[in-house]
């Protein structure tokens, strides 16, 4: 009798909860993504590292009324067997397993947080503008400058206010992003970093769409306890993508200008400048990024192959730059670099420090084959170089001040070659299984940039289950 009583209460609670959800028009979705990885670095002296990681997300979307929508995305990420972390610090006493006593149980693991939490106000104040306020993913134009870095377990979300206007074949956006909140209560210095993004997109141009963008970065972050950066700098550019004559294409160009005293002051070749850079010195930013892609899919052929030629160039700093008190290294802002610069992620980092601020050129050939209705094979080849010429006198002064790069034998601009293989199996309508293997053929220059005497090749592989519901 008692058992039936409790069952009745549970059923009633479920029915009431369902009624409330229906009244508020609440829907749920989510993702569960475990991944096993093996990483063997560039040294034969070290052993390959193995680990499991997991991402779990639960989404709740509430259409409050015709004008208001709320979205919450709870996320838990972690490495199997690891203690929970806040930042890079282990939570005290947190473990993944119990050894049999209450004091070592894993009830102190606290690894769930809000990845996204925002409200959307539609037709704000009677105007043709939607406003999205709160923590949100900001993905613009193929993730080139702003993306969610979805390959990583945690991904990237931003505290932002986004205004969207859609009309006819055009879209206008303004996005405010709070990049860093570090205001001081003991000085009058504003140590915050804020982004202002202005974007316009027009569809129906040359078989696709054209986007123009202006990014204003107000960077006042603290570099020491008493010295604060005071840099304002800008990125302006355009991106055109589409399809013409059966060819998929993309071409984009961005130019950066404004202040660069803080980043120049932190570089290895600080002493090469005619005016020694400091956080508030007059060092001018003069950098650019150019990217082009041309692809073709042969739908009538066996395996329906797709072949894509790819070239990206991110400018680096050269002797001419420092002689003119300029900073020539392109900053990729909040991009999803995993999508562009090889799946092994050796050249991530928005400021360009992974290549010693000498820039990056990526020559790539990407292929895709439909092996069967459920299986797709991708094979990519990348050859990487520094954009700054390190061999023909364009960087002699920089190298003389850079103890890391030093003198190189042979082709000093060579950063090596990467091969990426990916097999995607569609298990069902909600789940895909992904297996990947990558090999990196290293170079002397890459080893120097990594501060390592080891110049062996590197391998990386993974097996991932990705279920969305």
NUVEX-8181 format. One line per field, with one value per residue (C-alpha): z, x, y; residue in one letter; residue number from 0. Coordinates in pm, 1 decimal, padded with zeros to 6 digits. Example, Ala and Ser with C-alpha at 12.3 -4.5 7.8 and 13.67 -1.06 7.14 Angstrom:
2
pz = [00780.0; 00714.0]
px = [01230.0; 01367.0]
py = [-00450.0; -00106.0]
res = [a; s]
n = [0; 1]
This chain:
469
pz = [00000.0; 00094.2; -00228.4; -00440.1; -00247.7; -00336.8; -00701.0; -00716.2; -00578.9; -00836.1; -01124.8; -01004.9; -00977.0; -01327.9; -01468.6; -01293.8; -01416.5; -01772.3; -01756.6; -01638.5; -01913.5; -02176.3; -02046.3; -02063.4; -02394.8; -02256.0; -02466.4; -02374.8; -02578.7; -02515.1; -02606.8; -02468.4; -02619.6; -02474.6; -02652.5; -02616.9; -02728.4; -02773.0; -02807.5; -02881.3; -02879.6; -03068.5; -02834.6; -02855.6; -02491.6; -02372.8; -02383.1; -02555.3; -02333.6; -02320.8; -02173.0; -02190.1; -02184.5; -02179.7; -02259.2; -02134.6; -02211.6; -02120.3; -02291.1; -02178.1; -02410.3; -02286.6; -02522.3; -02247.3; -02487.3; -02844.7; -02765.5; -02506.1; -02515.9; -02255.0; -02325.7; -02062.1; -02142.4; -01856.2; -01923.2; -01751.9; -01894.8; -01755.9; -01796.6; -01664.2; -01327.2; -01279.5; -00985.3; -01059.4; -01128.7; -01089.1; -01346.5; -01330.8; -00958.8; -00826.1; -00599.1; -00252.4; -00177.6; -00509.8; -00665.9; -00930.8; -00737.5; -00381.9; -00203.4; 00042.5; 00309.0; 00326.2; 00334.3; -00011.7; -00190.9; -00500.2; -00358.8; -00366.5; -00743.8; -00867.4; -01240.8; -01374.0; -01484.8; -01729.1; -02070.8; -02207.5; -02037.7; -02226.5; -02295.4; -02643.8; -02674.5; -03017.1; -03188.5; -02914.8; -02822.1; -03132.8; -03366.8; -03622.5; -03391.9; -03178.2; -02868.7; -02710.6; -02363.3; -02154.8; -02188.3; -02543.7; -02827.8; -03087.7; -03425.4; -03727.1; -04087.4; -04061.0; -03724.6; -03879.5; -03614.3; -03374.5; -03307.8; -03037.2; -03059.5; -03040.6; -03081.6; -02733.0; -02448.4; -02288.4; -02601.5; -02597.0; -02490.6; -02428.5; -02203.0; -02463.9; -02586.0; -02946.8; -03162.8; -03484.7; -03766.3; -04059.0; -04358.9; -04713.5; -04822.7; -04562.4; -04197.7; -03962.2; -03629.8; -03338.2; -03065.9; -02739.9; -02573.7; -02225.6; -02289.2; -01951.0; -01631.1; -01422.1; -01298.1; -01003.0; -00678.6; -00556.7; -00862.3; -01119.3; -01398.4; -01611.3; -01662.9; -01868.7; -02228.4; -02438.3; -02795.9; -03023.3; -03342.0; -03631.1; -03911.3; -04231.9; -04455.1; -04796.1; -04971.7; -05343.9; -05450.9; -05690.5; -05609.2; -05234.1; -04972.5; -04886.1; -04530.5; -04408.9; -04051.6; -03816.6; -03476.4; -03216.5; -02927.0; -02619.7; -02436.8; -02096.3; -01923.1; -01652.3; -01742.6; -01392.3; -01062.8; -01152.3; -01533.9; -01748.3; -02122.3; -02300.4; -02650.4; -02884.4; -03211.8; -03502.9; -03750.7; -04074.1; -04363.9; -04588.6; -04671.7; -04988.6; -05023.3; -05261.1; -05552.9; -05920.0; -06208.7; -05977.4; -05775.0; -05406.2; -05321.8; -05036.2; -05028.1; -04734.0; -04624.4; -04292.7; -04195.6; -03842.3; -03728.6; -03408.3; -03092.0; -03021.1; -02741.2; -02494.2; -02723.9; -02865.7; -02512.8; -02429.7; -02742.5; -02759.4; -02994.6; -02782.1; -02793.5; -03175.4; -03185.7; -03235.3; -02953.1; -02671.1; -02651.8; -02329.5; -02256.5; -02335.2; -02601.7; -02956.8; -03142.1; -03436.3; -03544.8; -03919.0; -03980.7; -04223.5; -04296.1; -04639.6; -04704.4; -05017.9; -05082.2; -05404.6; -05404.7; -05632.2; -05553.3; -05819.8; -05726.9; -06024.7; -05963.9; -05744.9; -05378.7; -05469.9; -05398.2; -05293.4; -05357.3; -05203.7; -05248.5; -04948.4; -04865.4; -04554.6; -04476.2; -04136.5; -04140.6; -03903.6; -03775.2; -03978.6; -03956.6; -04157.4; -03903.1; -03597.1; -03781.2; -03831.0; -03478.6; -03617.2; -03504.0; -03801.1; -03642.4; -03708.4; -03410.5; -03476.1; -03196.1; -03077.4; -03380.0; -03399.2; -03512.3; -03507.0; -03819.8; -04014.3; -03905.2; -03882.1; -03645.1; -03415.2; -03302.8; -03295.5; -03401.1; -03188.1; -02981.1; -03094.5; -03064.7; -03292.7; -03021.7; -03129.0; -03431.7; -03238.2; -03387.5; -03731.0; -03878.6; -04050.5; -04403.8; -04458.2; -04794.8; -04782.7; -04992.5; -04839.9; -04966.5; -04871.1; -04993.5; -04936.4; -04878.7; -04814.4; -04697.6; -04340.5; -04379.4; -04486.7; -04515.1; -04497.3; -04579.6; -04536.8; -04609.8; -04467.3; -04520.5; -04276.8; -04303.9; -04121.3; -04311.6; -04216.4; -04428.3; -04187.0; -04446.8; -04678.3; -04457.4; -04374.5; -04009.3; -03920.8; -03650.5; -03497.3; -03491.2; -03332.4; -03042.4; -03025.4; -02817.9; -02895.4; -03273.7; -03319.0; -03637.6; -03846.9; -04095.4; -04433.4; -04485.5; -04166.0; -04260.5; -04276.7; -03991.8; -04107.5; -04264.3; -04116.3; -04248.7; -04099.0; -04157.0; -04028.7; -04062.6; -03970.8; -03926.0; -03897.5; -03635.8; -03634.9; -03672.9; -03337.7; -03301.7; -03504.2; -03437.7; -03535.8; -03563.2; -03644.2; -03692.1; -03754.9; -03815.8; -03802.2; -03989.1; -03778.6; -03865.8; -03700.5; -03678.5; -03512.6; -03253.2; -03180.7; -03136.9; -02892.9; -02694.7; -02758.2; -02895.0; -02992.8; -03357.9; -03388.7; -03558.3; -03360.2; -03373.3; -03243.2; -03270.3; -03118.4; -03109.4; -03030.6; -02982.0; -03039.6; -02945.0; -02971.3; -02860.8]
px = [00000.0; 00276.3; 00461.9; 00155.2; 00115.6; 00465.3; 00416.3; 00100.3; 00286.5; 00565.7; 00318.7; 00131.4; 00455.1; 00555.3; 00216.8; 00228.1; 00583.4; 00483.3; 00184.2; 00402.8; 00657.5; 00383.8; 00234.9; 00571.7; 00667.4; 00988.7; 01193.9; 01503.2; 01796.5; 02155.6; 02476.6; 02692.7; 03041.4; 03307.5; 03645.9; 03954.3; 04286.1; 04645.1; 04906.9; 05274.2; 05477.8; 05791.2; 06031.5; 06125.3; 06230.4; 05870.5; 05587.4; 05254.5; 04980.6; 04633.5; 04318.3; 03941.1; 03753.6; 03380.4; 03150.3; 02789.8; 02542.3; 02178.0; 01989.6; 01665.5; 01486.4; 01182.7; 00961.4; 00825.8; 00595.5; 00596.0; 00864.9; 01089.5; 01298.9; 01541.0; 01813.3; 02019.4; 02297.8; 02443.8; 02779.9; 03011.5; 03353.3; 03644.1; 03910.3; 03830.7; 03998.7; 04084.8; 03970.6; 03730.7; 03897.8; 03817.6; 04037.7; 04353.7; 04328.4; 04196.9; 03894.6; 04013.9; 03937.7; 03765.6; 03830.8; 03661.2; 03656.0; 03605.3; 03850.1; 03591.2; 03560.8; 03329.5; 03610.7; 03738.3; 03404.0; 03356.2; 03066.7; 03286.2; 03330.3; 03168.4; 03214.9; 02881.1; 02836.8; 02651.0; 02814.6; 02541.5; 02266.9; 02092.6; 01762.0; 01646.9; 01412.6; 01245.5; 01132.8; 01299.3; 01100.4; 00887.5; 01187.1; 01300.9; 01587.3; 01640.2; 01858.1; 02041.7; 02183.9; 02403.1; 02661.3; 02646.8; 02845.1; 02942.7; 03004.9; 03058.7; 03145.3; 03279.6; 03454.6; 03739.6; 03762.9; 03485.1; 03389.3; 03293.2; 03604.3; 03361.3; 03628.2; 03762.5; 03570.6; 03469.3; 03418.0; 03407.8; 03126.3; 03135.4; 02960.5; 02798.9; 02513.0; 02414.5; 02183.5; 02054.9; 01858.5; 01736.5; 01562.6; 01532.6; 01869.5; 02079.5; 02173.4; 02322.2; 02485.3; 02642.3; 02804.8; 02956.5; 03184.6; 03329.8; 03666.7; 03828.8; 03696.1; 03992.2; 03911.5; 04120.6; 03969.7; 04297.8; 04393.3; 04204.3; 04325.0; 04067.8; 04222.8; 03934.0; 03933.3; 03619.9; 03532.5; 03289.6; 03195.8; 03010.5; 02902.7; 02697.9; 02605.5; 02435.3; 02316.1; 02282.2; 02621.0; 02835.1; 02651.0; 02681.7; 02707.4; 02938.3; 03027.1; 03199.9; 03328.0; 03485.3; 03619.2; 03725.4; 03936.3; 03968.0; 04252.7; 04346.2; 04439.9; 04701.6; 05049.3; 05194.0; 05055.6; 05149.0; 05165.8; 04854.6; 04815.0; 04632.5; 04583.4; 04293.6; 04315.6; 04099.0; 04032.4; 03852.5; 03787.8; 03553.4; 03462.6; 03297.5; 03185.9; 02958.0; 02931.7; 02990.5; 03012.1; 03004.3; 03298.5; 03275.7; 03488.4; 03580.4; 03807.4; 03863.2; 04097.6; 04136.9; 04368.2; 04462.8; 04578.1; 04597.0; 04804.7; 05035.3; 05262.5; 05163.3; 05216.8; 05542.9; 05673.5; 05614.1; 05781.3; 06125.0; 06257.2; 06154.0; 06509.8; 06509.3; 06276.2; 06422.7; 06194.1; 06185.2; 05819.1; 05621.2; 05256.2; 05163.8; 05427.1; 05350.9; 05396.9; 05158.1; 04980.1; 05006.3; 04900.2; 04682.3; 04522.2; 04438.8; 04256.5; 04130.7; 03960.6; 03849.4; 03668.2; 03479.4; 03245.9; 03198.1; 02850.3; 02815.4; 03145.1; 03210.6; 03257.1; 03136.1; 03481.8; 03540.3; 03877.9; 03966.5; 04271.9; 04338.1; 04577.1; 04589.2; 04843.7; 04865.7; 05126.6; 05422.9; 05661.8; 05976.7; 06288.2; 06111.0; 05829.3; 06048.6; 06257.5; 05937.3; 05806.2; 05530.1; 05383.5; 05315.6; 05170.3; 04802.3; 04574.5; 04301.6; 04075.2; 03844.9; 03860.9; 03809.9; 04165.0; 04109.6; 03900.8; 04178.1; 04535.3; 04557.0; 04374.1; 04674.5; 04632.7; 05000.7; 04948.8; 04658.5; 04680.8; 04525.4; 04833.1; 05054.2; 05297.5; 05291.5; 05501.0; 05721.1; 05519.5; 05666.6; 05322.2; 05189.1; 05131.3; 04921.8; 04920.3; 04658.1; 04481.0; 04160.3; 03964.1; 03639.5; 03497.7; 03151.7; 03257.4; 02897.7; 02565.5; 02696.0; 03070.1; 03265.4; 03645.0; 03837.3; 04207.0; 04386.8; 04745.2; 04896.3; 05237.7; 05317.3; 05567.9; 05639.5; 05502.3; 05811.1; 06105.5; 06364.4; 06632.4; 06687.3; 06771.0; 06417.5; 06450.9; 06821.6; 06772.3; 06478.9; 06662.6; 06967.6; 06741.4; 06546.7; 06733.9; 06470.5; 06483.5; 06859.3; 07045.1; 06881.9; 07026.0; 06858.7; 06509.0; 06444.2; 06086.0; 05977.9; 05740.3; 05670.6; 05388.1; 05074.4; 04851.5; 04501.8; 04278.6; 03919.3; 03650.4; 03293.7; 03036.9; 02670.1; 02554.6; 02196.7; 02009.9; 02143.1; 02484.9; 02803.3; 03127.2; 03443.5; 03793.5; 04090.4; 04465.0; 04717.6; 05092.0; 05318.4; 05650.4; 05852.3; 06123.8; 06422.4; 06243.7; 05937.1; 06158.3; 06328.4; 05993.0; 05893.3; 06216.3; 06313.8; 06618.2; 06391.8; 06291.6; 06105.6; 05769.9; 05445.9; 05132.7; 04780.5; 04468.3; 04122.9; 03793.9; 03483.8; 03114.3; 02896.0; 02526.8; 02287.1; 01926.7]
py = [00000.0; 00241.5; 00158.5; 00241.6; 00568.5; 00682.4; 00579.3; 00789.8; 01091.7; 01048.8; 01021.2; 01330.0; 01530.2; 01425.6; 01526.7; 01865.0; 01925.8; 01837.8; 02074.1; 02363.2; 02294.0; 02292.1; 02617.0; 02792.9; 02623.1; 02477.7; 02236.1; 02036.5; 01911.6; 01817.5; 01643.1; 01365.4; 01336.5; 01103.7; 01096.0; 00876.3; 01028.7; 00917.5; 01190.4; 01121.5; 01440.2; 01542.7; 01362.9; 00993.2; 01018.6; 01055.3; 00804.1; 00844.5; 00988.8; 00833.3; 00983.0; 00988.9; 01317.3; 01387.4; 01675.1; 01663.3; 01940.2; 01990.4; 02271.7; 02433.8; 02674.0; 02864.8; 03062.3; 03283.9; 03468.5; 03596.2; 03852.5; 03688.1; 03372.9; 03235.0; 02980.0; 02796.1; 02548.1; 02348.8; 02187.9; 01942.8; 01862.3; 01668.9; 01404.2; 01059.0; 01003.8; 01371.7; 01577.6; 01860.0; 02191.8; 02558.1; 02725.5; 02514.8; 02438.3; 02107.0; 02129.2; 02029.1; 01665.7; 01604.5; 01264.5; 01055.8; 00729.1; 00611.1; 00380.9; 00261.6; 00530.3; 00828.5; 01082.3; 00986.4; 00954.3; 01167.2; 01369.4; 01681.8; 01678.7; 02002.2; 02029.3; 02155.6; 02514.9; 02737.9; 02746.3; 02970.6; 03171.3; 03449.1; 03617.0; 03719.9; 04016.9; 04009.8; 04327.6; 04528.5; 04839.7; 04798.1; 04814.9; 04550.6; 04451.2; 04141.3; 04180.4; 03886.0; 03955.1; 03723.5; 03448.7; 03317.9; 03166.6; 03424.0; 03258.9; 03483.3; 03401.8; 03050.5; 03102.1; 03302.4; 03576.8; 03473.6; 03111.6; 02863.6; 02636.6; 02345.0; 02078.5; 02148.8; 01988.4; 02317.1; 02523.2; 02901.0; 03131.9; 03504.3; 03753.3; 03971.7; 04187.4; 04124.2; 04334.5; 04173.4; 04334.8; 04123.4; 04274.4; 04145.6; 04010.2; 04190.0; 04147.4; 04406.5; 04317.8; 04498.8; 04287.6; 04405.4; 04147.0; 04185.5; 04023.8; 04089.0; 04243.7; 04351.3; 04696.0; 04808.2; 04930.1; 05077.8; 05286.9; 05487.7; 05259.1; 05077.3; 04735.8; 04594.1; 04470.2; 04517.7; 04424.4; 04609.3; 04423.8; 04588.5; 04353.0; 04380.7; 04085.7; 04092.7; 03776.7; 03715.4; 03851.2; 03645.3; 03325.2; 03371.1; 03642.3; 03930.4; 04032.9; 04345.6; 04371.0; 04623.0; 04515.2; 04771.5; 04639.9; 04862.9; 04689.1; 04826.6; 04503.8; 04510.5; 04389.7; 04438.6; 04562.4; 04919.0; 04924.4; 04909.7; 04868.1; 05146.2; 05011.2; 05071.0; 04887.1; 04787.1; 04506.8; 04587.1; 04353.2; 04162.6; 03803.3; 03672.5; 03311.7; 03128.8; 02892.7; 02971.9; 02725.7; 02426.1; 02558.2; 02645.1; 02944.6; 03174.0; 03477.6; 03711.1; 03986.1; 04170.3; 04454.4; 04557.1; 04901.0; 05103.1; 05057.9; 04763.0; 04879.7; 04606.8; 04308.0; 04450.6; 04503.1; 04136.3; 03994.4; 03833.1; 04103.1; 04399.2; 04537.5; 04545.0; 04846.1; 05190.8; 05306.0; 05053.4; 04948.9; 04970.9; 04909.2; 05267.8; 05344.5; 05454.6; 05126.7; 05102.3; 04786.2; 04709.0; 04349.3; 04155.9; 03820.7; 03679.4; 03355.6; 03183.5; 02850.1; 02682.3; 02347.0; 02111.4; 01818.7; 01552.4; 01428.0; 01195.6; 01016.9; 00716.2; 00817.6; 01169.7; 01315.8; 01676.5; 01840.7; 02176.8; 02397.2; 02620.7; 02902.9; 03121.7; 03392.0; 03562.2; 03835.9; 03836.2; 04101.2; 04171.5; 04391.1; 04661.8; 04664.5; 04715.2; 04976.7; 05175.0; 05107.2; 04885.8; 04554.3; 04327.4; 04011.4; 03943.2; 03873.8; 03614.3; 03744.7; 03461.7; 03233.1; 02858.3; 02787.4; 02410.7; 02451.8; 02625.0; 02552.8; 02173.0; 01941.6; 01894.5; 02257.1; 02350.5; 02711.9; 02828.9; 03145.3; 03469.2; 03693.3; 03480.8; 03372.9; 03006.1; 03100.1; 03342.7; 03634.5; 03555.4; 03489.2; 03178.9; 03056.7; 02744.3; 02566.6; 02291.7; 02030.7; 01895.7; 01596.3; 01423.1; 01091.9; 00945.5; 00585.0; 00470.9; 00609.3; 00603.2; 00658.6; 00967.8; 00978.7; 01307.4; 01348.1; 01682.6; 01785.7; 02108.0; 02263.0; 02543.7; 02827.3; 03150.8; 03449.2; 03650.8; 03541.9; 03400.2; 03319.7; 03615.3; 03911.0; 04024.8; 03926.6; 03934.5; 04199.6; 04012.4; 03681.9; 03847.2; 03952.5; 03626.6; 03370.5; 03109.2; 03103.2; 03159.1; 03070.1; 02795.9; 02553.6; 02521.1; 02662.0; 02858.2; 02945.1; 02580.7; 02489.6; 02135.7; 01937.1; 01780.7; 01502.3; 01458.5; 01155.0; 01149.3; 00881.3; 00979.5; 00701.1; 00794.4; 00547.4; 00675.4; 01004.4; 01132.3; 00971.2; 00973.0; 00788.4; 00973.4; 00826.2; 01046.9; 01012.8; 01291.4; 01287.6; 01591.3; 01598.8; 01840.8; 02092.3; 02255.5; 02589.8; 02437.7; 02268.2; 02601.8; 02778.1; 02504.8; 02558.7; 02199.8; 02022.8; 01733.8; 01737.0; 01407.3; 01372.5; 01371.6; 01154.0; 01201.9; 00990.0; 00982.6; 00792.3; 00995.7; 00929.1; 01235.6; 01204.6; 01497.3; 01480.9]
res = [x; x; x; x; x; x; x; x; x; x; x; x; x; x; x; x; x; x; x; x; x; x; x; x; x; x; x; x; x; x; x; x; x; x; x; x; x; x; x; x; x; x; x; x; x; x; x; x; x; x; x; x; x; x; x; x; x; x; x; x; x; x; x; x; x; x; x; x; x; x; x; x; x; x; x; x; x; x; x; x; x; x; x; x; x; x; x; x; x; x; x; x; x; x; x; x; x; x; x; x; x; x; x; x; x; x; x; x; x; x; x; x; x; x; x; x; x; x; x; x; x; x; x; x; x; x; x; x; x; x; x; x; x; x; x; x; x; x; x; x; x; x; x; x; x; x; x; x; x; x; x; x; x; x; x; x; x; x; x; x; x; x; x; x; x; x; x; x; x; x; x; x; x; x; x; x; x; x; x; x; x; x; x; x; x; x; x; x; x; x; x; x; x; x; x; x; x; x; x; x; x; x; x; x; x; x; x; x; x; x; x; x; x; x; x; x; x; x; x; x; x; x; x; x; x; x; x; x; x; x; x; x; x; x; x; x; x; x; x; x; x; x; x; x; x; x; x; x; x; x; x; x; x; x; x; x; x; x; x; x; x; x; x; x; x; x; x; x; x; x; x; x; x; x; x; x; x; x; x; x; x; x; x; x; x; x; x; x; x; x; x; x; x; x; x; x; x; x; x; x; x; x; x; x; x; x; x; x; x; x; x; x; x; x; x; x; x; x; x; x; x; x; x; x; x; x; x; x; x; x; x; x; x; x; x; x; x; x; x; x; x; x; x; x; x; x; x; x; x; x; x; x; x; x; x; x; x; x; x; x; x; x; x; x; x; x; x; x; x; x; x; x; x; x; x; x; x; x; x; x; x; x; x; x; x; x; x; x; x; x; x; x; x; x; x; x; x; x; x; x; x; x; x; x; x; x; x; x; x; x; x; x; x; x; x; x; x; x; x; x; x; x; x; x; x; x; x; x; x; x; x; x; x; x; x; x; x; x; x; x; x; x; x; x; x; x; x; x; x; x; x; x; x; x; x; x; x; x; x; x; x; x; x; x; x; x; x; x; x]
n = [0; 1; 2; 3; 4; 5; 6; 7; 8; 9; 10; 11; 12; 13; 14; 15; 16; 17; 18; 19; 20; 21; 22; 23; 24; 25; 26; 27; 28; 29; 30; 31; 32; 33; 34; 35; 36; 37; 38; 39; 40; 41; 42; 43; 44; 45; 46; 47; 48; 49; 50; 51; 52; 53; 54; 55; 56; 57; 58; 59; 60; 61; 62; 63; 64; 65; 66; 67; 68; 69; 70; 71; 72; 73; 74; 75; 76; 77; 78; 79; 80; 81; 82; 83; 84; 85; 86; 87; 88; 89; 90; 91; 92; 93; 94; 95; 96; 97; 98; 99; 100; 101; 102; 103; 104; 105; 106; 107; 108; 109; 110; 111; 112; 113; 114; 115; 116; 117; 118; 119; 120; 121; 122; 123; 124; 125; 126; 127; 128; 129; 130; 131; 132; 133; 134; 135; 136; 137; 138; 139; 140; 141; 142; 143; 144; 145; 146; 147; 148; 149; 150; 151; 152; 153; 154; 155; 156; 157; 158; 159; 160; 161; 162; 163; 164; 165; 166; 167; 168; 169; 170; 171; 172; 173; 174; 175; 176; 177; 178; 179; 180; 181; 182; 183; 184; 185; 186; 187; 188; 189; 190; 191; 192; 193; 194; 195; 196; 197; 198; 199; 200; 201; 202; 203; 204; 205; 206; 207; 208; 209; 210; 211; 212; 213; 214; 215; 216; 217; 218; 219; 220; 221; 222; 223; 224; 225; 226; 227; 228; 229; 230; 231; 232; 233; 234; 235; 236; 237; 238; 239; 240; 241; 242; 243; 244; 245; 246; 247; 248; 249; 250; 251; 252; 253; 254; 255; 256; 257; 258; 259; 260; 261; 262; 263; 264; 265; 266; 267; 268; 269; 270; 271; 272; 273; 274; 275; 276; 277; 278; 279; 280; 281; 282; 283; 284; 285; 286; 287; 288; 289; 290; 291; 292; 293; 294; 295; 296; 297; 298; 299; 300; 301; 302; 303; 304; 305; 306; 307; 308; 309; 310; 311; 312; 313; 314; 315; 316; 317; 318; 319; 320; 321; 322; 323; 324; 325; 326; 327; 328; 329; 330; 331; 332; 333; 334; 335; 336; 337; 338; 339; 340; 341; 342; 343; 344; 345; 346; 347; 348; 349; 350; 351; 352; 353; 354; 355; 356; 357; 358; 359; 360; 361; 362; 363; 364; 365; 366; 367; 368; 369; 370; 371; 372; 373; 374; 375; 376; 377; 378; 379; 380; 381; 382; 383; 384; 385; 386; 387; 388; 389; 390; 391; 392; 393; 394; 395; 396; 397; 398; 399; 400; 401; 402; 403; 404; 405; 406; 407; 408; 409; 410; 411; 412; 413; 414; 415; 416; 417; 418; 419; 420; 421; 422; 423; 424; 425; 426; 427; 428; 429; 430; 431; 432; 433; 434; 435; 436; 437; 438; 439; 440; 441; 442; 443; 444; 445; 446; 447; 448; 449; 450; 451; 452; 453; 454; 455; 456; 457; 458; 459; 460; 461; 462; 463; 464; 465; 466; 467; 468]
